[in-house]
Amino acid sequence: MSTALFHMTTLAVLAVFVVLLLGLWNMMRGTSPNTSQKLMRWRVGLQFLAILIIMAFFLLNR
């Protein structure tokens, strides 16, 4: 279980990073502000999920 949570944590952090880069790229290009806002909302949701997974990882590895 610990290994699975470790890999899920890694994937969650990578997903947050990718969505952050996509949002910043979209803002720098100056295209649709709606798309930028949607990507930033996705980032916040993914960050919440990543934090929950990290908390579960630490609680189960006490």
Backbone as numpy.savetxt, mean C-alpha at the origin, in Angstrom:
# Nx Ny Nz CAx CAy CAz Cx Cy Cz
2.69 -19.99 9.42 1.86 -18.79 9.42 2.73 -17.53 9.42
3.83 -17.59 10.16 4.70 -16.44 10.25 5.30 -16.09 8.88
5.70 -17.11 8.14 6.27 -16.87 6.82 5.24 -16.28 5.87
4.01 -16.77 5.94 2.95 -16.24 5.08 2.68 -14.77 5.40
2.64 -14.42 6.68 2.42 -13.03 7.06 3.59 -12.14 6.64
4.80 -12.70 6.72 5.97 -11.93 6.28 5.86 -11.61 4.80
5.48 -12.59 3.99 5.36 -12.37 2.55 4.17 -11.45 2.24
3.09 -11.58 2.98 1.94 -10.68 2.78 2.33 -9.25 3.13
3.14 -9.07 4.18 3.61 -7.73 4.55 4.45 -7.13 3.43
5.34 -7.94 2.89 6.19 -7.47 1.79 5.35 -7.06 0.59
4.38 -7.88 0.23 3.51 -7.56 -0.91 2.69 -6.31 -0.65
2.19 -6.15 0.57 1.37 -4.98 0.89 2.20 -3.70 0.80
3.42 -3.74 1.31 4.28 -2.55 1.26 4.65 -2.23 -0.18
4.94 -3.25 -0.98 5.24 -3.02 -2.39 4.04 -2.45 -3.14
2.84 -2.93 -2.80 1.63 -2.41 -3.45 1.44 -0.93 -3.12
1.67 -0.57 -1.86 1.55 0.84 -1.45 2.57 1.68 -2.23
3.78 1.18 -2.35 4.83 1.91 -3.05 4.49 2.11 -4.53
3.97 1.06 -5.17 3.63 1.15 -6.59 2.49 2.14 -6.80
1.46 2.09 -5.97 0.34 3.01 -6.12 0.78 4.44 -5.83
1.67 4.62 -4.87 2.21 5.95 -4.59 2.94 6.50 -5.81
3.80 5.68 -6.41 4.53 6.12 -7.60 3.59 6.43 -8.76
2.58 5.60 -8.96 1.62 5.86 -10.03 0.88 7.18 -9.81
0.49 7.44 -8.57 -0.19 8.70 -8.25 0.69 9.91 -8.47
1.95 9.79 -8.03 2.87 10.90 -8.23 3.17 11.11 -9.71
3.32 10.03 -10.45 3.58 10.12 -11.89 2.41 10.81 -12.59
1.21 10.44 -12.20 0.02 11.04 -12.80 -0.07 12.53 -12.47
0.28 12.91 -11.24 0.25 14.32 -10.86 1.31 15.12 -11.61
2.50 14.53 -11.80 3.56 15.25 -12.51 3.23 15.44 -13.99
2.55 14.48 -14.57 2.16 14.61 -15.97 1.08 15.66 -16.15
0.32 15.90 -15.11 -0.71 16.92 -15.16 -1.97 16.49 -15.89
-2.21 15.19 -15.93 -3.43 14.71 -16.59 -4.61 14.82 -15.64
-5.43 13.83 -15.59 -6.68 13.88 -14.84 -6.46 13.96 -13.33
-6.96 15.03 -12.70 -6.85 15.10 -11.23 -7.72 14.05 -10.55
-8.79 13.61 -11.21 -9.64 12.58 -10.63 -8.89 11.26 -10.50
-8.07 10.95 -11.50 -7.29 9.72 -11.43 -6.25 9.79 -10.32
-5.63 10.95 -10.16 -4.65 11.13 -9.08 -5.32 10.94 -7.72
-6.48 11.53 -7.57 -7.18 11.41 -6.29 -7.61 9.97 -6.03
-8.05 9.28 -7.07 -8.46 7.88 -6.92 -7.26 7.02 -6.52
-6.09 7.27 -7.12 -4.89 6.52 -6.77 -4.46 6.81 -5.33
-4.58 8.04 -4.91 -4.21 8.38 -3.54 -5.17 7.75 -2.53
-6.44 7.63 -2.90 -7.39 6.92 -2.02 -7.03 5.45 -1.93
-6.64 4.85 -3.05 -6.20 3.46 -3.06 -4.97 3.30 -2.16
-4.07 4.28 -2.21 -2.87 4.23 -1.39 -3.22 4.21 0.09
-4.16 5.06 0.48 -4.55 5.11 1.89 -5.15 3.78 2.32
-6.00 3.20 1.48 -6.59 1.90 1.80 -5.54 0.80 1.90
-4.60 0.81 0.99 -3.53 -0.19 1.02 -2.62 0.00 2.22
-2.39 1.25 2.61 -1.59 1.50 3.81 -2.30 0.95 5.04
-3.60 1.13 5.12 -4.36 0.59 6.24 -4.24 -0.93 6.29
-4.38 -1.56 5.13 -4.25 -3.02 5.05 -2.84 -3.46 5.44
-1.83 -2.74 4.98 -0.45 -3.08 5.32 -0.21 -2.97 6.82
-0.76 -1.94 7.44 -0.59 -1.77 8.88 -1.26 -2.91 9.64
-2.44 -3.32 9.20 -3.12 -4.45 9.85 -2.32 -5.73 9.73
-1.75 -5.98 8.56 -0.94 -7.18 8.36 0.32 -7.13 9.22
0.95 -5.97 9.29 2.16 -5.82 10.11 1.84 -6.04 11.58
0.71 -5.50 12.04 0.30 -5.70 13.43 0.04 -7.18 13.71
-0.62 -7.86 12.79 -0.88 -9.30 12.96 0.44 -10.07 13.00
1.38 -9.69 12.15 2.69 -10.35 12.12 3.37 -10.23 13.48
3.38 -9.02 14.05 4.06 -8.83 15.33 3.30 -9.48 16.48
1.97 -9.46 16.43 1.21 -10.10 17.51 1.38 -11.61 17.52
1.49 -12.21 16.35 1.63 -13.66 16.28 3.07 -14.13 16.51
4.03 -13.21 16.44 5.43 -13.58 16.65 5.97 -13.16 18.00
5.12 -12.96 18.97 5.58 -12.60 20.31 6.32 -13.72 20.95
